[in-house]
Amino acid sequence: MSSFASSSSSSSSSSTTPVKVLTYNMFLRPPIVRNNESDFKEVRLDAFIDMLKDKEYDVLILQEIFCRITDRQHRLIEAAKTHGYLYHTVATEAAWTWHETLFPITGCATRPKLVDAGLLILSRYPIVAADAHMFTHGNQIDAWAAKQVIHAKIRLSHNNFCHVFNTHLQSNYSDNTPVQNALNNLARQLQILEMAAFIERVTKGSRDPILIGGDLNINAKAVAPINIWSHASYTEYAAAKNLKTDTNISEYEYMMLVLRSVCPSLRDVLLHDKGEHLVTYADYYICKETGLKLPRESVLTDKSDLCIGARLDYLLFSPSSTSSISLDGGSADVQTFPCQIATKSGHVVTQLSDHYGISACLRVSRPLLHRRPLQRRESSLLLMVLSCATNTNSTEKGNIISRVALTCVQKFFFGLFVFGVFVAEILHLI
């Protein structure tokens, strides 16, 4: 069977079962961050949950569904269980630690992670392993978030697994100066190097296919050459991978170059199926009367981004010649998720997010019929304590005790922060 099977192949469709996947930036940022009033986050989340009743997605790769100072992520996870998504993995908790970041404004080299990554993978199929890597590079407001890439190894059949990765890379901002966005570009390009190294590490020795989804904040429609080639991190990586670089390539081409250094057969499924880079953010249409660009959505989208028509979201697939999991050629498409939600303030929300989603279909032979409960990662405080009690290695036991103590301290200070915000709000109301 071809790794990129034709959607019209009768033998393929009759002998395999479809596994539908979706990547989607939900635009459900933390409560204090908004473009228009509250961005109508609650009604949009409720509408998305209702949508799950009718859509037949099997794996959801979601961004901007935050859990800190809000219960939206938890609500979605619990609601999704009632629709058959019994398995999930989330980003590493945003700890009150300091990571190396780019901080050009004050010259400080570090920032605390005040906000989580907002990443979530939901699956109808068992997640048998999960991992995450927090990026060490970031800039501007993104540096305050625990930006990272998360991984879920999903069992789609008895002998076939798929490595699924989810990420949301460094953003650019339309109201920035060129210098600020140049630093954002550099941070994002360094994050790509980190992501490639992480993918290589967690899939080492595996012969299973790889699926990468997310809002990569790389506009594939932009063709301007980038300028990372002299950076020490890139030169070291390029030397290790023996990369031969054309310094006139775009950021999209750079992304594919780096990721293909660890996934040689990686393919952009939307570009492959549609033959062009379709818009996934700040879409527009041309007015017949005036010939001007008009936004398709203007309630959620940042006003400075209206009508830029960018392609920022991706599903990338790397097949395996030894796996019965294949990509259904021709299945990739943009999902606009239109809606008509009238708000109390008089606005009408016409999309569930400021982004479009991207969907595709995998094909798997002998699908898994019996699904067992998710084996969660050993990240909870309880599991660490149990591990300490049963571990006989004194060095490892000491490491676990240190982690438990650090976790307690982090949670204590975060509790103080939340309490401070609450008191400030009360005083403001008085």
C-alpha positions as CSV (number, residue, x, y, z in Angstrom):
1,M,0.0,0.0,0.0
2,S,1.3,3.4,-0.8
3,S,2.0,5.6,2.1
4,F,0.0,8.4,0.4
5,A,-3.0,6.3,-0.7
6,S,-5.4,7.7,-3.2
7,S,-8.8,8.7,-1.7
8,S,-10.4,7.1,-4.8
9,S,-8.8,3.7,-4.3
10,S,-11.5,1.2,-3.7
11,S,-9.2,-1.4,-2.3
12,S,-7.8,1.1,0.2
13,S,-11.2,2.2,1.4
14,S,-12.6,-1.3,1.6
15,S,-9.7,-2.8,3.6
16,T,-8.9,0.1,5.9
17,T,-10.7,2.3,8.5
18,P,-10.5,6.1,8.3
19,V,-9.0,8.0,11.2
20,K,-9.9,11.7,10.9
21,V,-7.6,14.3,12.4
22,L,-8.0,18.0,13.0
23,T,-5.6,20.7,14.0
24,Y,-7.2,23.9,15.3
25,N,-6.2,27.1,17.1
26,M,-9.3,27.7,19.2
27,F,-8.4,31.3,20.2
28,L,-9.4,30.7,23.8
29,R,-6.7,32.8,25.4
30,P,-6.5,33.5,29.2
31,P,-9.3,35.7,30.6
32,I,-7.4,39.0,30.7
33,V,-6.2,38.7,27.1
34,R,-8.8,39.9,24.5
35,N,-9.3,41.7,21.2
36,N,-13.0,42.5,21.5
37,E,-14.8,42.5,24.9
38,S,-14.2,39.0,26.2
39,D,-13.7,37.6,22.7
40,F,-16.9,35.7,23.5
41,K,-14.8,32.7,24.7
42,E,-17.5,30.9,26.7
43,V,-20.1,30.9,23.9
44,R,-17.5,29.8,21.3
45,L,-16.3,26.9,23.6
46,D,-19.9,25.8,24.1
47,A,-20.4,25.9,20.3
48,F,-17.3,23.9,19.7
49,I,-18.3,21.2,22.2
50,D,-21.7,21.0,20.5
51,M,-20.0,20.6,17.2
52,L,-18.2,17.5,18.5
53,K,-21.6,15.7,18.5
54,D,-21.9,15.9,14.8
55,K,-18.2,15.8,13.5
56,E,-16.5,12.5,13.3
57,Y,-12.9,13.5,14.2
58,D,-10.8,10.8,15.9
59,V,-7.8,12.9,16.9
60,L,-8.0,16.6,17.8
61,I,-4.7,18.7,17.9
62,L,-5.7,21.9,19.6
63,Q,-3.9,25.2,20.4
64,E,-4.9,28.2,22.6
65,I,-7.0,26.2,25.0
66,F,-5.4,27.5,28.2
67,C,-5.9,26.0,31.7
68,R,-4.3,28.6,34.0
69,I,-6.7,31.0,35.7
70,T,-9.5,29.4,33.7
71,D,-11.4,26.0,33.7
72,R,-12.0,26.0,29.9
73,Q,-9.5,23.2,29.1
74,H,-10.8,21.0,31.9
75,R,-14.4,21.6,30.7
76,L,-13.5,20.6,27.2
77,I,-11.7,17.5,28.3
78,E,-14.6,16.4,30.4
79,A,-17.2,17.2,27.7
80,A,-15.1,15.5,25.1
81,K,-15.2,12.3,27.1
82,T,-19.0,12.1,26.6
83,H,-18.4,12.2,22.8
84,G,-15.9,9.3,22.9
85,Y,-12.6,11.2,23.4
86,L,-11.5,9.1,26.3
87,Y,-7.8,9.9,26.0
88,H,-5.8,13.1,26.2
89,T,-2.5,14.7,26.9
90,V,-1.7,18.3,27.8
91,A,1.3,20.5,27.9
92,T,3.8,20.5,30.8
93,E,2.5,22.7,33.6
94,A,3.9,26.2,33.5
95,A,6.2,26.3,36.4
96,W,7.5,29.3,38.3
97,T,11.0,28.7,37.0
98,W,13.2,30.7,34.7
99,H,14.1,29.7,31.2
100,E,16.6,31.2,28.8
101,T,14.7,33.6,26.5
102,L,15.3,36.6,24.3
103,F,14.5,39.7,26.2
104,P,15.6,42.7,24.1
105,I,13.7,45.4,25.9
106,T,15.5,45.3,29.3
107,G,18.5,43.1,28.5
108,C,17.4,40.6,31.1
109,A,18.1,37.0,29.8
110,T,15.2,35.3,31.6
111,R,11.5,35.4,32.2
112,P,9.2,33.4,34.4
113,K,6.5,31.3,32.7
114,L,3.3,32.8,33.9
115,V,0.9,31.2,31.4
116,D,0.6,27.6,30.2
117,A,1.2,26.5,26.6
118,G,-2.5,26.1,25.8
119,L,-1.9,22.8,24.0
120,L,-4.2,19.7,24.1
121,I,-4.5,16.5,22.2
122,L,-7.8,14.6,22.4
123,S,-8.1,11.1,21.0
124,R,-10.6,8.3,20.6
125,Y,-7.7,5.9,20.4
126,P,-5.4,5.0,23.4
127,I,-2.5,7.3,24.1
128,V,0.2,4.9,25.2
129,A,3.0,7.4,25.8
130,A,3.3,11.2,26.1
131,D,6.1,13.7,26.5
132,A,6.8,17.4,26.1
133,H,9.6,19.8,25.5
134,M,9.5,23.5,26.7
135,F,11.2,25.8,24.3
136,T,14.2,27.7,25.6
137,H,13.7,30.6,23.2
138,G,10.9,33.2,23.1
139,N,10.3,36.9,22.7
140,Q,7.9,39.7,23.8
141,I,4.7,38.5,25.4
142,D,5.2,34.9,24.1
143,A,8.2,34.6,26.4
144,W,5.9,34.7,29.4
145,A,4.1,31.6,28.2
146,A,5.4,28.0,28.5
147,K,5.7,27.6,24.8
148,Q,6.5,24.0,23.9
149,V,5.8,21.0,21.7
150,I,3.9,18.0,23.1
151,H,3.9,14.4,21.9
152,A,1.4,11.6,22.1
153,K,2.1,8.1,20.8
154,I,-1.4,6.8,19.8
155,R,-2.2,3.2,19.2
156,L,-4.5,3.0,16.1
157,S,-4.4,-0.7,15.7
158,H,-3.0,-3.7,17.6
159,N,0.5,-3.4,16.0
160,N,0.4,0.2,14.6
161,F,1.1,3.4,16.3
162,C,1.3,7.1,15.2
163,H,3.5,9.7,16.8
164,V,1.4,12.9,17.0
165,F,3.0,16.3,17.8
166,N,1.3,19.5,18.7
167,T,2.9,23.0,19.0
168,H,2.2,26.7,18.8
169,L,5.4,28.7,17.9
170,Q,6.4,32.3,18.5
171,S,4.1,34.9,17.1
172,N,4.7,38.0,15.1
173,Y,2.7,41.2,15.7
174,S,1.5,43.6,12.9
175,D,2.0,46.7,15.1
176,N,5.6,45.8,15.9
177,T,8.7,47.5,14.6
178,P,10.8,45.6,12.0
179,V,13.4,45.1,14.7
180,Q,10.9,43.5,17.1
181,N,9.6,41.1,14.5
182,A,13.1,40.2,13.4
183,L,13.7,39.0,17.0
184,N,10.4,37.2,16.9
185,N,11.4,35.5,13.7
186,L,14.7,34.4,15.2
187,A,13.0,33.0,18.3
188,R,10.6,31.0,16.1
189,Q,13.3,29.6,13.9
190,L,15.3,28.5,16.9
191,Q,12.2,26.9,18.3
192,I,12.0,24.8,15.1
193,L,15.5,23.5,15.7
194,E,14.4,22.5,19.3
195,M,11.3,20.8,17.9
196,A,13.3,18.8,15.4
197,A,15.7,17.7,18.1
198,F,12.7,16.7,20.3
199,I,11.0,14.8,17.5
200,E,14.2,12.9,16.8
201,R,14.7,12.0,20.5
202,V,11.2,10.7,21.2
203,T,10.9,8.7,18.0
204,K,14.4,7.3,18.1
205,G,14.3,3.6,17.0
206,S,10.7,3.9,16.1
207,R,9.4,3.0,12.6
208,D,5.9,4.4,13.1
209,P,4.5,7.3,11.1
210,I,4.7,10.9,12.4
211,L,2.0,13.6,12.3
212,I,2.8,17.2,13.3
213,G,0.0,19.7,13.8
214,G,-0.3,23.2,15.1
215,D,-0.2,26.9,14.6
216,L,3.4,27.4,13.5
217,N,3.1,31.1,12.9
218,I,5.0,30.7,9.7
219,N,3.2,32.4,6.8
220,A,3.8,30.0,3.9
221,K,2.7,32.8,1.5
222,A,5.7,35.0,2.5
223,V,8.7,34.4,0.3
224,A,11.2,36.8,1.8
225,P,14.5,35.1,2.7
226,I,15.4,34.6,6.3
227,N,18.6,35.4,8.2
228,I,19.4,32.7,10.7
229,W,22.4,31.1,8.9
230,S,25.2,32.6,11.1
231,H,23.5,31.9,14.4
232,A,25.5,29.4,16.5
233,S,22.5,27.2,17.2
234,Y,21.8,26.7,13.5
235,T,25.4,26.3,12.4
236,E,25.9,23.6,15.1
237,Y,22.7,21.8,14.0
238,A,23.5,22.1,10.3
239,A,27.0,20.6,10.9
240,A,25.6,17.7,12.9
241,K,23.0,17.0,10.2
242,N,25.2,17.8,7.2
243,L,22.6,20.3,5.9
244,K,23.4,22.1,2.7
245,T,21.7,25.4,3.0
246,D,20.5,27.8,0.3
247,T,20.5,31.1,2.2
248,N,17.9,32.6,-0.1
249,I,15.0,30.3,1.0
250,S,11.9,31.5,2.8
251,E,11.0,30.7,6.4
252,Y,8.5,28.0,5.2
253,E,11.3,26.3,3.2
254,Y,13.6,26.6,6.2
255,M,11.0,24.9,8.4
256,M,10.6,22.0,6.0
257,L,14.4,21.7,5.6
258,V,15.0,21.4,9.3
259,L,12.1,19.0,10.0
260,R,13.0,16.8,7.1
261,S,16.4,16.4,8.6
262,V,14.7,14.1,11.1
263,C,11.6,13.1,9.0
264,P,13.0,12.7,5.5
265,S,9.6,11.9,3.9
266,L,7.7,14.7,5.7
267,R,4.9,16.3,3.6
268,D,2.7,19.3,4.0
269,V,-0.7,17.5,3.4
270,L,-2.7,20.6,2.7
271,L,-0.2,21.8,0.1
272,H,0.1,18.3,-1.4
273,D,-3.7,17.9,-1.8
274,K,-4.7,21.4,-2.8
275,G,-1.6,22.5,-4.8
276,E,-1.4,25.9,-3.1
277,H,-1.1,27.4,0.3
278,L,-4.7,28.2,1.4
279,V,-5.4,30.9,3.9
280,T,-5.9,29.8,7.5
281,Y,-5.8,33.2,9.3
282,A,-7.3,36.7,8.6
283,D,-9.1,35.6,5.4
284,Y,-10.7,38.1,3.0
285,Y,-12.7,38.4,-0.2
286,I,-12.7,40.9,-3.0
287,C,-15.7,43.2,-3.2
288,K,-17.1,43.1,-6.7
289,E,-18.3,46.7,-6.6
290,T,-15.1,48.4,-5.3
291,G,-12.4,45.8,-5.9
292,L,-11.2,46.2,-2.3
293,K,-10.3,43.5,0.1
294,L,-12.9,42.9,2.8
295,P,-12.4,40.7,5.9
296,R,-14.4,37.5,6.1
297,E,-14.3,37.9,9.9
298,S,-13.8,41.0,12.0
299,V,-15.1,40.4,15.5
300,L,-12.3,38.1,16.7
301,T,-9.4,38.9,14.4
302,D,-7.0,41.5,15.6
303,K,-7.7,44.7,13.8
304,S,-4.1,45.2,12.7
305,D,-4.2,41.8,11.0
306,L,-7.4,42.1,9.0
307,C,-7.2,40.9,5.4
308,I,-3.5,39.8,5.5
309,G,-4.6,36.4,4.3
310,A,-1.9,34.3,6.0
311,R,-1.3,30.5,6.0
312,L,-0.1,29.8,9.6
313,D,-1.5,26.4,10.4
314,Y,-0.2,23.0,9.4
315,L,-0.6,19.3,9.3
316,L,2.6,17.6,8.3
317,F,2.8,13.8,7.8
318,S,5.8,11.5,7.5
319,P,4.8,7.9,6.5
320,S,6.5,4.6,7.4
321,S,7.1,1.9,4.9
322,T,6.6,-0.8,7.6
323,S,3.3,0.6,9.0
324,S,-0.2,-0.1,7.7
325,I,-1.1,3.5,8.6
326,S,-1.3,5.7,5.5
327,L,-2.5,9.1,4.5
328,D,-5.7,9.3,2.5
329,G,-4.6,11.4,-0.5
330,G,-7.0,14.2,-1.3
331,S,-8.6,14.2,2.2
332,A,-6.8,17.4,3.5
333,D,-9.0,20.5,3.7
334,V,-9.5,23.8,5.5
335,Q,-12.2,23.9,8.1
336,T,-13.7,27.3,8.6
337,F,-16.2,26.3,11.3
338,P,-18.8,29.0,10.5
339,C,-21.4,29.9,13.0
340,Q,-24.0,32.6,13.8
341,I,-23.8,33.5,17.5
342,A,-25.6,36.8,18.4
343,T,-24.0,38.2,21.6
344,K,-25.7,40.4,24.2
345,S,-23.6,43.4,23.1
346,G,-25.0,43.1,19.6
347,H,-21.9,41.5,17.9
348,V,-22.4,38.4,15.7
349,V,-19.7,35.8,15.9
350,T,-19.4,34.2,12.5
351,Q,-16.5,31.8,13.1
352,L,-15.6,29.6,16.1
353,S,-12.0,31.1,16.0
354,D,-9.9,33.7,14.3
355,H,-8.1,30.8,12.7
356,Y,-9.3,28.0,10.3
357,G,-8.6,24.4,11.1
358,I,-7.0,21.8,8.9
359,S,-8.3,18.3,8.7
360,A,-7.1,15.1,7.0
361,C,-7.8,11.4,7.1
362,L,-5.4,8.6,7.9
363,R,-6.2,5.0,6.9
364,V,-5.4,2.1,9.2
365,S,-5.6,-1.6,8.7
366,R,-7.1,-3.7,11.4
367,P,-8.2,-0.8,13.6
368,L,-8.1,-1.2,17.4
369,L,-11.5,-2.4,18.6
370,H,-11.0,-2.5,22.3
371,R,-10.0,0.8,24.0
372,R,-8.5,0.9,27.5
373,P,-8.4,3.8,29.9
374,L,-5.5,6.3,29.3
375,Q,-2.3,5.7,31.2
376,R,-1.5,9.3,32.4
377,R,2.0,10.7,32.6
378,E,3.8,10.5,35.9
379,S,3.6,14.3,36.3
380,S,1.2,14.5,39.3
381,L,2.3,15.1,42.8
382,L,0.7,11.9,44.0
383,L,2.5,9.7,41.5
384,M,5.8,11.3,42.4
385,V,5.2,10.5,46.1
386,L,4.3,6.9,45.3
387,S,7.4,6.6,43.2
388,C,9.5,7.9,46.1
389,A,8.0,5.4,48.5
390,T,8.7,2.4,46.2
391,N,12.0,3.5,44.8
392,T,15.0,1.8,46.4
393,N,17.7,3.9,44.6
394,S,18.8,6.6,47.1
395,T,19.9,9.0,44.4
396,E,16.7,8.7,42.4
397,K,14.7,9.0,45.7
398,G,16.5,12.2,46.5
399,N,15.7,13.5,43.0
400,I,12.0,12.7,43.4
401,I,11.9,14.4,46.9
402,S,13.5,17.5,45.3
403,R,10.8,17.5,42.6
404,V,8.0,17.1,45.1
405,A,9.4,20.0,47.1
406,L,9.8,22.2,44.0
407,T,6.2,21.4,42.9
408,C,4.8,22.3,46.3
409,V,6.7,25.6,46.3
410,Q,5.6,26.4,42.7
411,K,1.9,25.7,43.6
412,F,2.2,27.8,46.7
413,F,3.5,30.9,44.9
414,F,1.0,30.5,42.1
415,G,-1.7,30.4,44.7
416,L,-0.4,33.7,46.1
417,F,-0.4,35.2,42.6
418,V,-4.0,34.2,42.0
419,F,-5.0,35.5,45.4
420,G,-3.3,38.8,44.7
421,V,-5.2,39.1,41.4
422,F,-8.4,38.3,43.2
423,V,-7.8,41.0,45.9
424,A,-6.8,43.5,43.2
425,E,-10.1,42.9,41.4
426,I,-12.1,43.3,44.6
427,L,-10.3,46.6,45.5
428,H,-11.0,47.8,41.9
429,L,-14.7,47.0,42.3
430,I,-14.8,48.9,45.6
